[in-house]
Structure formats: structure tokens, C-alpha cells
Amino acid sequence: MKKELTIQKVQEKCNEFIRLRDKDKPCISCGQFKLLQAGHFYAVSGYSGLRFDEFNIHGECSHCNCFNESHLITYRDNLVERIGQAEFKALQERAADYKKNGRKFSKSELLEIYNYYCEKIKQLKREL
């Protein structure tokens, strides 16, 4: 019997991609080169539609991601530098929309996103 694809499994695949993509970059919040997690600027709990948004997720050390309450101040500054002001503004607009309207992913969307990240991970590993 095939296991059902859960949103957590898709999130794990997305996070794996982010860690690979950002592996040679410093923590987006503190600037130190440490083992990175996939840190969301807009938290998944309040902005479900940005859960898999690559502009919203960047390599972040565990201290900043989990224990530093003020990490979003430097995350924001560094995020604007990484993605540019125009893309940051677009991210803010998407966040406002998802905060207001929420977002649920269908099973077919989850499968599509999962497959997308599987392919992106393969591409990154080939480039290594």
C-alpha cells in the first residue's frame, strides 16, 4: 500500500531543497556560517500560503530560527538584500492576501510541489 503524501512530507522535501540551495551562504539572520535549517520569514502558522514560497524561506541557523525572538529584524534586512526590494514587496503582498484569505493545498497540488522539489534537489546534487 502506498503511503499518503502529507503536507509534512512535502515540507520536509522543500526544506531539504532550501538547505541545499543555501548551503554555502551564512545564516540569513545572524550572518554566521553554521548548520542551516529552513527558516520562514512569514511563519507557516499564520501564512500557510507561503509555506513553500522560496522567497519566504532561507537558510537560518537553529539558534536564530528557534530561540532568537528578534531574529526577524535582521532576517528582514538581509532578505531585502538577497531578493531585492521589488520581490520583497511582492512577498509582503502575498503575505497580506494569505493572512486575510488563508490557503489550503489540494492533494494534487501537494504532489506537484513534492515532485517539483524532488527534481530541484536532483538538479542541485548534479551541480555539486
N, C-alpha and C positions, 0 to 999 in steps of 0.2 A: 504494500500500500504506500502510495506517495504521500509524503508529509505536506501539510498545507503551508503555503507561504504566508508568514506572518509579517506584520509591519516591523517587528523587532528584527527579523532576519534581513529584511530589506535595509533597515537602518544600519545593521552590522556591516553589510556589503558597502553601503555608502560611506560609512566611517572608515572602512579599510581603504577605500579609494582616496579619501581625504588625507589619511596618514601617509599613504604612498606619494600622493601629489605634493605634499608639503614636507616631505622627509628631510630635505636639505635646507629648510627655512627655519628661522627661530620661532619660538612661541609668539603668536600674534599679540599677546597681551604684555608679556614681560620682556620679550626680546632675547631670552636666553635659549641656547641650544640644548634642549632636553628631549626626552622621550615624549612624543606628542599624542594627544587624544584628538578627537574631532570635536571642537568646541563651537557651539552655535552662538552667534551674536544675539539673534532673537530666539529665545528659548522655545523649544518644541511644545512645552506645556501651554504656552499662551499663543503660539503662532504655528499651529500644526501644518499649515500650508507651506511653510518654509523649512520643514523637516529635511528635505532633500535638495534644497537650493544651494548650489555650490558657491554662490556669492555670500551666503549666510554662514557657511561652515569653513573653519580654518583650523590648522594645527595649533593646538594650545596645550601647554603642559598641564599635568594633573593638578598642580597647586593652584594655578590661575583658574582652571576650568571648574574645580570643585570646592576650593577653600578660600579664594580671594574675592570677597564681596565687591571690591572696587575694580575688578579686572575689566569691566565693560568700558571704563573711561579710556584706558589705553587701547583696548581692543578696537574701539570706535576710531580713534585717531589712526591707528595702523591699518585698519580696514579701509578707510578712505584712501590712504596712501597706496594700498595694494590694488584696489579695484577701481579707483578713480571716483571723483565727485558725482559724475553723471550716473554711474552704476549704483553708487551708494544711495542716491536719491530715488532711483527706481526700486531698490530693495526696500527703502522706507515706505514707498507707496504700496508695494506688495504686502508689506507687514501690516499696514493700516487696513488694507482690504481683508486680509485673513483674520485679523483681530476682530473686525466687525462681523464678518460673514462665516468664519471658520472654514475648515476644509477637511473633507473625508476622501480617502483614496479607495477606489474600487479595486477588486481583486485583479482585474486585468491591468489597471494602472500599476499596481504593485509589481506584478510580473514583468511589465515593460521596464519599470525602473530598476528592478533587480537585474534583468538581463543587460540593461544599459551599463550598470556598474560592473558587472562581470566582464563585459567587453572592454571598458575603460581600464580596468585593472590589468587585463591581459596586455593591452597596448603599453601601459606604463612598465610592466615587467619586461616586455620585449625591448624597450628602450634602455633598460638598465645594463 
